[in-house]
Amino acid sequence: MLKRLTYISILFVALLFGGEASARSIKAAVDSSQITMGYQTAIRFEIVDQAGAPSEILVDKDAVPAEVELIDWVYGDTADLGNGLVEMKRALIIQSFDSGLYTIPPFLMVSGPDTLRTEPITLKVNPVDVSQLEDINPIAPAMDFESKWYDFLPDWLTDYWQWILAGLLIIAAGICGYLIMTRKVEVPLIPKKKPVPPYQLAMQRLESLREQNLWQNGQEKEYYTRLTDILRDYLQGRFGINAMEMTSQQITRVLNENETTRMPNARMKRILEIADFVKFAKVRPLPDDNHRALAEAVRFVEETKPVEVVAEDGSPAPAK
């Protein structure tokens, strides 16, 4: 009976302490047992240990293949399992740049006086399939070190040429704006029309004057003022005579000195004389005189218009 009680006591103590020791464990598994050269994978650990017990995971780095690199540890969650036990999750990132089959030795967990170990881990590293790579560039051609024209420019000019160009453009815009504002340079915003020849312009204005019927409505002074202005402008455009600033006597004297206008000068003289009487003496001429004045003006323009000379080949030569 005493021997049986002793045996039961020893068994109870063994189960008590043995059960506590067997509850502690460490497991290791790799995410992928095959990876491609240059890629990474993780060895994940599940650890069960006493709460608050100092524990450490060790590995014999000399036994780890040199082709496998241990990158970094990642610490995961810790869960309370009860009865003074906790479950911890850890991960170790590994990488390899050499193809082959490698065996990573067991990892050791040291917790107090006890040491637990994992199973060895096998990792296969596959080579890269070069035929499937699309980003492989051909060998670059040799650099051309031939001197360029800008190699001889100062560094400050080549480094800040954008700012220098912008400054020059701003200065040029300022100068153009100043010239335009001061009217030293005229900018034609609307294309100028081709000027009408003096002869055609005079004939158009004379015809317009005829259609206005000024003298028929008692506006003799207005009629002769416009008539003489048309002739004065014609003399300016056709012969360069500043007739608008001349008196009637000065105009007739100048026309008498010009070979082209010497013969028609009599017509101009009669028009100017009657116009002076109307404008300054307030004379009212007869209707026939009014008709005759316009007809004389038309004949004067016709007789003094440029003469078109035909060249020997039949093509028109410049008018005289």
Secondary structure, DSSP 8 states (H G I E B T S, - for coil): -HHHHHHHHHHHHHHHHHHHHHH-EEEEEES-SEEETT-EEEEEEEEEEETT--EEEE--TTTS-TTEEEEEEEEEEEEEEETTEEEEEEEEEEEESS-EEEEE---EEEETTEEEE---EEEEEE---GGG-S--------------GGGGS-HHHHHSHHHHHHHHHHHHHHHHHHHHHTTSS---SS-------HHHHHHHHHHHHHHHTTGGGT-HHHHHHHHHHHHHHHHHHHH---GGGS-HHHHHHHHHHSTTTTTTHHHHHHHHHHHHHHHHS-----HHHHHHHHHHHHHHHHHHS----B-TTS-B----
